Amino acid sequence: DLDVAAHLLCEQEVPVDIIGHSYGGFLAMKLARDHPSKVRRLLLHEPVAWGALYASPNDGLKREFDSLCDLFFDESTKRSRDEWLRNFIDYWNVEGTWNAFSEKTKDIWRRQFPKVYAEVSLLCLDRTPLVYWQAIDHPTWITVADNSPPQEREVCRLLAECLPRAQLMEHRGGHLAPLTHLSAL
């Protein structure tokens, strides 16, 4: 929860380093922006700040993003929990990943569904403009994987250009590279 994280951050006597991945990267940026004196530097792997896409000159990516939001949240086609999770998991990995999971792994994702659904909903509806993030003046390293979706690669590129002290680093893997390609980071 962002409020709890902000409270813990504000209790620190010295600025801290924050590491964030995906939604955690989005939250890390919010903390750095809202409490700049409490953060020393950021390491972000593919922060999902999809509102930044609306600053992209690539209209095709914006249309693809809108299609992605429709895939996850189009009310005209209600999806079962497993259909939604399949779409989500396959988007961030490769098609067929969900089907390749064991039932045990699928059950873990099924139990996490309410949390994941709420986070993805928030991120898909987020339209925070890119200029909002320019206030983050901390040393920031943004990592992006070569096999990540093009929308997320563009978000990372835009953030790296926008944040005054950011560096973009590319590596092997995908969105889950911190788990699957640790040696590549």
Order of alpha helices (4+ residues) and beta strands (2+ residues): alpha-beta-alpha-beta-alpha-alpha-alpha-alpha-alpha-beta-alpha-beta-alpha
